[in-house]
Structures are given as structure tokens and as C-alpha cells.
């Protein structure tokens, strides 16, 4: 049985999951027999849970699973399999656990490093004196299904390693995973994208194919991917810092969604607030394709979710308790979903949960601080607010001790759009005095990573200049006119009349709902890549020259005489990370095209890939190394 999150995908890529499952089981089978203990890196338990079930591990001799953590290993089994990411903290914990194992017993220990064996890590184990007690292998999980149309590498350190250390090893991992994808779908003929890291991934993928001499085989034409679009996260560092206004996006901004699960405060979850001991607990709630109601409303603006939930609640009666039904709602377009043919078990519980979450989020969006923050974000992008006014609002947030991560997101947005922070040294001192000296290193890392920078000139430069500095370009030549050209070329702030707002054929009305009136640069890039001018994708070079990173295009010989003209399969890969709202935007692009296309045109099926799903809090946390309990504490009291 395949994981629920992957069922109903636009393309049948189940072989990817089977490969990952087979690789993991092969690592477990390195130790023969039964009576095995599986010790997992905590950051891998979620992704592994998407590709394999516990019953399969038990059939291969695993009796106990536990997380890798500091302290002695509490297992009774003599055969131990470690599956961990290849980093130094994990190696030191493993070495300490091996030394603390009870003497007199014959242990067999196998260390599986993700995504590959690291000579540096093995050198550390050798220096710790435990290398001889271990056998080694590597495990490349490749793409993990996060949703039925979203695949992720789930590389938590990719952004940090690139920005702070300059280590681009994860780009090779992406290229190798794309090679695995082509084994399933056949050679991808058209490759195009925007950004320096995205171009590097494309070049390595093409080079790997040439080195391996990979030949295409006949595939069922319905599952062949015709086009690969790669977008570099560094081409648009503004979008992650904006407040997401879709249902799924705002949940991620407020509580976080990781591996299809969100931790919600107990006092919000229906049924839990009645239990005194659970009011202050964080309750784990699945938010993925296994929840058919979430699949309907996840991409909608929060303000439109309440009506959809009530409509479906009127068409459903409770027939069971807390068991999800097998029938699922289908997404037919933005805000237009089909009704389940019959009530399913647990529907009332599901409706109550999303009603409670929706009510909380609606109250959050009506909070004066929240409204003002979104207004400042939009005014910055529109050029309708001065630097002094924007910084005055950030000062107000800081002195009211709003969560550090939320202040940093807005400060990073000002730094990027305005070319830096004036009197940056003094401002850092203010932040440290308000929030504590423990954030000093966080500010240094953010400055080193380019999200915060000092504006040493008297003239405020533009968004493009700041982002260009992140990519190693000359930022001093940038002017406000450059951002105006980007905004105008990509129509970032679309203007339309009320009659257009409700026109189903007008795409900007739906796209602009993602961030409350703003269309992300990345969505515009994908839109232009999907529907390029007659002159081709590269003809947009002059139009997109102010967006950081090169424009590129390549073709791979496929050997296929004729692809399926009835279906057009597209794989969009975000190198460096993607937000939930951007995922919603890509889904809307595909749904809108299919609803408005001519009968003779091919149906568009899109699968989204990424290094990881990461909003502004996640990216800042990656660079700043700020404890999660400090950076994920953005809580506004609804009703005030």
C-alpha cells in the first residue's frame, strides 16, 4: 500500500517511492537475522514515514525504532542500525553511545549515512575510537512525497550550507535525483529556468546523463515528463519574507507544517480544550492529502475558507468517529471543488477541526498588528511607503517585543527592497538590547548570508541591488528604477477592475490572492516558462535581466518519435526551497489553464519539486540558528 500522501498524483511516480523503500530495507538487511534496533535521525523520521510503513520494517527484523539523541542508547537488541544525516553532531552522539554500550555483549552496528557516506564524518568516528566497531553504507532517499503533487528532497541544511559556507553539494544531490526521476519517466527533452544554482543543477544533470550513457526506453506516454523548469530561490528572496494568506500558508507561518503534520495548541483543537491537561499541549494534526477537506481548502485565501467548510458541512452528516474516509474531494480549480458523493466516517470531526482553525486564523488576520504588517509589506513592494515609515513600524514591533523571527522577516524585506539598513551597527545593538545577547550570532549569520546588510550610501537602492549582492553581483549600481522595471515587466502588483476580479478567465485575480494583492516573482517566472513567446524562452533575456541569475535553456535528445499530444507533463523544481503559497500559485496556474484551454490543446499536469518546503521563518532559522521556541512563537491574541 502506497502512502496516502502520494495517491491521486498527477503523474504515476510511485516507482520513486518504491526505490526509496527498497534502499532503506537494503540498509536494514545489511545485518542478517532478526532482533534489530533502528535508530533514526529525528529529521528523517517524518520523510521516512512517507515512504515506508512500520510493518515492512518489522518483516525485515526490526523490533524497535527510536530517535538519535544525547545520552546512552536505551535498546536491548544486539543488532543496531543507525540511519542518520552525515553531519558532525550526529557522529559525536553515535560515538558516545557506542562507548556507553554495556560490555560483554557482541554488538553488530551498521551506520547508514544520508544522502551519502562522508569521509570527514568517518574520520571523526576514527578519532573517537569507534570506527572499527561499525560497518558503513549510504542511503539516497531522493524525492519524498509531501503532497500528491509535491516532491521534496527535505534537505534542511541546503540553504544554510550554500549561504554561509558556500557548499553547493546539495546541487549535485538534486541533479542525481533528477537522473533517478528520468529513469522512471524517460529523458526530459526540454530543460529551462532562471538562476545560477538552477543552471548548475541543469548542467550537472545533463553531464551525468552523458557520463552514464543513459538511453531512453519506451515509456507509457501519459507519464513522460516533457519539460523541466528550474527556478532558483535566490532569484526571489522577497516572497519567502511576505506573509502568506492562503489557508495552508498561514498555518505554516503560524504553527509550521512539517512532513504533512502541524502541531496545533490544544485549546484550539475541538475536543481537546475540554481536558485541562491538554489545553496547553501541542496536538499533532495531519494536514495533507489524507485529509480530503484540507485538500480542498489548503490553496484558498483564508477569508474564503469558512464559506467552503460550511457548504460542505451542510452536505455531510456524521457516520463515525475520527476515522478518515477513503473517498476524497477533487480540486477542480481555485475555490471550486466537487462535493463528496456520500458522507464518510469522521467528517464531522474533520469539519470541526478546520472550522476551529479557520476561525482562529480569521481572527488573526483581523488583528490590528497583523493588518498593519501586511500593509507595510505591500507598500514596500509598491513603493508607496518611505524607508523611515517602514523602519518606524519595525521599531514599534521590536519595542513591543514581537517575536524575533517576525521582526527579522520584515527587517530582511526592508534590507532587500531598500538596499540595506541605515546605521545598521546601531540597529543591531538595539535588537540585542531588546531580545538578548544570545541573538548576536544570529544577526551575524543573517548578515553573512545576505538577508541583512548595511546601507552605507545616503541613497536607498532597490530590491534588485540587494538581491544581486546575494548572488555576488554589483549592487552599488542599482537604483529604484530597476525594481520598477522588474515590477512592470512581471506585473508583480496587478491592477484590475471589480468586473475582472470575478472573471473566471482572468488569472491575475486568483494569483494575487496568494499574498493579498501581490503575485510572486517566482510564479511569474514559471508562468512565462510555461507559455513563452513565439521567439522562445531565451528571448526574454532583456525583459528579465533585472531578476538575479542567468536565463538558460537546454534540450536533451529523447529518442521518442512523438510524445502524447493529449497530455503535457511538466516538472517544476525550486532549487533552495518553496513556500506553501507558491505551491498554491503553481496549482492555480495548472488548474486555470485546464479550465480555459481549447479542446484541441493538451491537458497540463504539473508536479512540483523542491529542495525543501521553507517559508520565511524556516529560512531565517536555517541561517540564524535561532532556537525554534524563540523564532516560531508568533502568536497574536484573536479578538484584540
N, C-alpha and C positions, 0 to 999 in steps of 0.2 A: 504494500500500500504506500503510495507516494504521499509526502507531506501535504497537508491540506492547502498550505500557502501556495503551492505550485499547481494545484488543479485549476483547470479552466484558463490556462495561459494562452496568449495569442498565438504562440508557436509551441510545438511539442519539443521541448528541450529536456525532457525527463532523463535522457541519457547522461546529461551533465551531472545530475543528482546521483544516478547510479554509479558513475565513475568515482565521485567523491566518497560515496558509501563503500565502494569496493576498496579504495585506497586506505580508508580507515580500518576496515576489517583486516586487510592485509597486514597493517601495522600491529594490530592486536594479535594476529596469528603468528607473529614472529616468535612469540612464546608459545610453545606447544602445550596442549592439555587444557585443563580447566583450573578453577581456583585462582582467577586473576583479579587484580585490583586496577582500575583505570583512574588515573589522577589527571584531571583536566585543568588547563589554564582557565580561570574564570571568564576571560574574554572570548573563549572558544566554545563554552557550553551552549550558548544561545545559537550560534551558527551551526554547530553540530546537531543540535536538536531539530534543525530544519531539514536535515538530510538523512537522519537515521533514527530508528526507534530503539528503546531500551531492550525490547525483546530480541532484536537482532544481535545486540552486543552479548546478551545472556546466552544466546545459542552458540556463541564463539568463546564461551568460557569465562565471561566477565561476571563476577559475583558482587562486586561493589564498585561504585563510582564516587569520587569525591573531588573537591576543588583543591588546587595547589595553593597553600597559604603558609605563612610563617609558623614555625613550631614543628614538633615531631609528627611523623606520619602515623595516623591512627588507623592502621589496617592490620588484619590478621593473615592475609594471604602472603604467600612466598613469592608469587609472580606479580610484578608491578610494571605497569605500562604508563609512562608519562607522555601525555600529548600536550605540548606547550609551545608558545611562541618563542622564537630564538632571540632572547634578549638576556642581558646580564642579571637583572634581579631574579628572574626565574632560575638561572643557573646556580646562583648562590643559595637560593632556597632549597633546590634539589640536592646540592652538595651537603647542606646542613642536615637534611632529612636522612640522607643515606648514612651519614656518620652517626646519627642517633638511633639507627635501627638496632633492635636487640641482638646481641652477639649469640653465636652458637647455632644460628639458623642459616640454611643455604638459600640465599635470595637470588632470583633471576630478575634483573631490572633492564627494561628496554626504554630508551629515550627517543621519542619521535618529535622532531622539530618542525614547526610550521613557519613559513612555507618551504624552507629548505634547511639542510644542515649548515651550521655556521662554524667555520674553523676557529673563529675568535671565541665563541661560546665553549667549544670543546677544549680550547686551550685553558680557559678559566677552570673547567672541571678537572683538567690535568693538574693545574697548580693547586687545586683544592684537595688533590689526592684521591679522587673517586672515579677517575676516568676508566680505570681498569675494571671497575665493577659494573660497567654499563655496556650495552650494545646500542647502536645508533641506526636511525633511518630518518628520512624526511617525508613530509606529508603536504602535498599541494592540493588544497581543497578547491581551488578555482572559484568560480562564481557560486554564491549561495543564494537560493531563492528567498527574498524578503517578502515579496508580494507575488501575485500570479503573473505580473508583467514587469517585475523589478528584480534584477540580479545584482548582487553586491560582492565585492572581494572582502568586505569587512576588515580593512586594514587600518587599525586605529592609530598607528604611528606614521602613516604615509605622509600626511600633511606636515607634521612636526619635523620629521626627518628631512623633508625637502626644504622647508623654510629655514630651519635653524642650523642644520648640519650640511645641507647640500647633497644629501644621499638620495639618489634617484633610483635605487634598486627596485623599488616597487613598480617603476615603469616597466622594467623587464618582466616582473611578475604579471602585469596586465597584458603585455604582449604575448607571453607564453599562454595565458588563459584564453586569449583570443584565438590562438592556434588550436587549443582544445575545442573551442566553440566551432571552429571551421571543420574539425573532424566530424562533428555532428551535423552541421548544416551545409557543408560544402564550402568551397572557396568563395569568399565575399568579393565580388567583382569590383565594386566602386567603394573607394575609401576617401573621405574628405573631412575637413574640420578646421578648427581655429585654435591657435595657441602653441607655444613652444613645447610644452610637455606632451600635449596631444600629438604633435607632429613626431616627436621622438618615439612615442608608442607605436605609431603607424609605421615608421621606418624600421623599427626593430621587428615588428610582426612580419613585414614583407621580407626582411633579411632572413628571419628564422625559417620562413617557408622556402626560400631559395636554398638555404643550407641543408634543410632536411629533404629537399626534393619532393615535397608533398604534392601529390597528384590528386585531382578531384575525382570523386566517384559519383556514380549516378545516385541522386537522392530524389525522394519524393518532392516534386516541385513546390508543393504547398509549404514546405519547411525550409526552403533555401532562402538565406538572407542575401538580398541583392545589394544593399547599401549599408555601410558603416559610417556613422557620423560621430566624430570625436570632438568634444568641447573641453577646453582647459578651464579649470576652476579659476585660475589666475587671470583669465580674460574678463572675469566679472567677480570682483571681490566685494561689490556693493550689495548684491542680492542677499547673501547669507546674513548680512547685518540688519536687514529690514525685518520688521515684524510680519510674520506670516498670518494671514487672515482666513485661510481655509480651515475646515474643522480639524483635519489631521495635522496640519501645520501648526495651528495654535496649541493643540495638545502637546506636540513635540516641544514648542517653545516654553510651555508652562511646566510640564512634568517630564517630558522626554519620552520617546518611543525607541526601544532598542530590541532588535530581533523580533518584532511584531508584538511586543509586550510593553505596557506602560504601567508605572507604579503610581496609583491614584490615592490621595488621602482617604482614609476610611470614613471620615464624616461626610464625604461626597457620594460614596458608593451606596446605592439603595440597599437596605437590609443590614448594612454593617454599622450604620450610625446608631442603631438601637443597642448595640453591645458596647458597654462602656470601655472595655479593654481594647476595642478595635477602632475607636473613634480617631485616635492619633496615629494609628498604624498606617503604613503604606500598603495598599492592596494591589497585587499584580493582576492586571486585566489584559486579556488578549485583544489586540487591535490589529487584525489582519484579514485576509480573505476568508478565514474560517468563520468570521462574523459577517453574515450577509448584509445586515443593516449598515455596518461600518463601511462595507464595500460601496454602498450607495451614497453615503453622505460624506465620505472622507475627503472628496475633492470639491465639495460645495463650500461657499462662503459660510461662516458661522451663522450669520444673520438669516440664511435661508434654510438651515438645517431643521429648525424647530417645526416649520410647517410640513416638511417632508416626513419627519418622525410621526407627527400627529396623523397625517394622511394614512400612513401605513398601519398605525396602531388601530385606526378605525376599521381596517380590513383584516384584522387578525384577532383571534381570541386565544387565551392561554390553554394549552393542552398538555402541559408538562412542567417540569421544574429543572431549570439550569442545565438543560442538555440542548446543544445546538442541533438544528435540523439539517438534513442533507440537502434540501433544496436551497438555492441561493438566488438572490436578486441579481439581475444583469444590468450592467451600466450601458445605457443606450445613448448617452450624451450628457451634456452639462446640465444638471438639475432635472433630468428626465430619466426615470428608472422604472422598469416594469414591476408589477405587483406579483408577489409570490402567489402561485396558484392555490395554495392551501395553507392553513396555519401549521406551524412547526413547533415542536417541543421547545420550551424556554423562550418563546418570542416575547412574552410579557416582561420577563427578567431582562432581556436584551433591550427592549424599548425603554424600560425604567432606567437602565444604566445610561443609555445615550441621552435620554431626556434630562437626567440629572447633570451629566457632563455639559450638555448644550446650555442648560440654564446657568450653570456656573460660568461658562465661557462668555455667554451673552452679558452677564453682569460684569465680567472682567472688562469687556470691550466698552462698557458704558462708564467705567471709572474715569474720572477727570484726568488723572495722571496718564493712563493708557491712551486716552484720546489725544492728549497734548503731545505725547511721544510720537504717535503715528503722524500727527500733523507736522511736527518738526521734521521727521524723516522725509515726508513727501515734499515739504517746502524746500529742503536741501536739494533734492533731485530736480525740482522745478526751477531752482534758482530764485525762489520767492522769499528767502529769509537771509538776513545778514549773518556773517560769522559771529558777531557779538551777541545777537539774539539767540543763536543756536547754543553758544557756549554758556549763556546765562541760564538756559533751561537745564543744561548738563550740570552746572553748578548747583542748581536747585535740587536735582536728583541726588547729587553727591552729598550735599549737606543734610538732606532728609534720610541719608543712609539707605537709599535704594540699593538693591543687590548689585554687587560689584560687577558681575558679568553683564547686566543690563546697561550699566553706565559705560562700560568698556565698549559694548557694541555701538552705542551712539557716538562715543568719542572716536572710535575707529572709522565710523561713517563720515564724521566731520573731517578727520585727518585725510581720508581718501578723496573726498569730494573737494576739499578746500586746499589740498596740497600741504597739509601739515598743521600742527598745533603751535600757535604763537606762545612764546615764553614757556616752552614745553618743560624745561627743568623745574620751573616754579610750580607748574601744574602737577607734575609727578610728586613733588613734595606735598602738595595739598592732598592728593589722593592717599598717600602713605599716612599722613597725619589723621585722616578721617577713617580709613579702613584698617590700618595697622601695618607694621613694618614687614609682616610676612608676605605682603603683596609686592615688595620691592623687586624680587626676582621675576615675578610675573610681568611687571611693566618692562623690565629689561628684555625679556624674551619677546614680548609683543613688539617692542621697538626693533629688535634684531630681525624679526620676521616680517617687518614692513607694514604691519597693521596700524602702528602708531609711529609718527615721525614728527620731527620738529620743523616748523616753518621759519626758516632763518631770514627770508626776504620780507620786505614790507608789503609786497603784493601777493594776494592769495591766489594760488594757482588752481588748476582744475582737477577734476576726478581723474582724467586720463594721465595727467602728470604724476599723480600719486601712485596709480596702479602701474604706470610704466616703471616707476622706481622699483617696485616689487619685482618686475621682470628684468631688471638690470638695464633699462633704457634711460636716456637722459631726460630727467624730469624738469630741469630748470627752464626749458624752452616752452613748457606747456602754458597755455592761457585758458581763460574761461571760454573762449571761442571754440576750443577743441571739444569740450563737453557739450556745448551747444550743437556742434556738428554731429556728435555721437547720438545725442538725444533726437535730433532732427532726422538723421539717416535711418535710425532704427525705430523711430516713433515710440520712444520709451514712455512718454506721457500722452497717450492718445486722447484726442478731443472728439466728442461726438454728441449729437443732439439726443433728446429724450426718445425720439422715434427710432433712432438707431440702437438705443440701449436695449430695446425689446425685439429687435430684428434678429431672428434666428440665423440669418445668413451673414451677420456682421460679427466677425470673430473677435475683434478687439474688445467688445462689450464683455465677453466671458473671460478673456485673458486678463483684463485689467482688474477683475475681482480678486485675483490671487493675492495682491498686496494693496488692495483698496484704491486702485486707480493707476497703478504702475505696472508696466509689462517688463519683466526682467530682460536684461541684455542677452542672457543665455537662451531664453525662449525665442527671442527674435533671430538669433543666430541659427538655431535649429529650424525655425520656420523658413528662413532663406535657403538653408541647405536642402530642405525637403522640396521646395519649389523655387529653384534657381531661375534666373533669366535665361533667355534663349542662348545668350553668349556663353553661358556656363558659370559654374561656381567661382572660378578664379577671376571672372570679370568684375567681381565685387571687391577686388583688392583695394581700389581707390576709395570706394564707399566705406569700407570697414577698416581703413588704415589707422584710425584713431583708437580702435579697440586693441588692447595689448595682444601681441603674439602674431605669428605669421599665418596666412591663409594657405592651405595646402590641399592637394588632390592627387590621387594615385589610382591606378587600375591594375588589377591582377587578372591574368588570363584564367578563365574558369573552365574552359573546355566544354561548356554547356552550349548546345546549339540554340536553345530557346527556353527562357525562363517562363514561368506561369504568368500569363498576361492578366489573369483574373485576380491575382493576389500580389501585393507588393510588400515584402517583409523588410522592415527597417530595424537596425540595432543602433541605438543612441547611447554612447558611452561618455560619461562625465569623468574626466581624469582629475582626481583630487577631492571629489565629493559633490553631493547634490542635496538640495533641501526638499522637504515634503511638498512645499508649494510648487516648486519647479516640476516635480513629478506630476502633480495635478495639471500643470500647464501643458506638459507633453501629452498626457492622456486626452486633454481637451482638444489639442491640435489634431490628433488622430480621429477622435470622435466627430469633430466638426467637419473634417474633410470627408469622412464616410457618409455623413448625413447630407452633405451638399454636393457630392460628386455626381458626375454624369453616369448614366447606366453603363456606358461603354468604358468608363475608367476603372482601373484596378482598385480593389479594396486595400486600404492601408492597415497593416498590422505592425504594431510597434512594441518592441521590448526595450526596456531601459536598463543600462548597466552603469555601475559606478564603483569607484574605489571604496566608498562608504557613504552612508546617508548621514549628512552632517549639516546642522544649522549653525547659526552664529555662535551660540553658547558652546557647541562642540568644538568648533574651530578655534575659538579663543581659549577654551580649556586645554586643547591639544598643545597650543603654543605656550600658554601661561603656566601650565602645570598647577592650576589652582584646584584645591580640593573641591569635589563635586558638591559637598554640602554648603559651600560658600557661593559657588557660581550658579547652582541650579535652585536658588531659593527665591526666585521671583514670584512673590505671592502678593496680590492686591486683594483687599477685603471687599468682596462684592457688596454693592448696595451703598457704599460710602463715596 
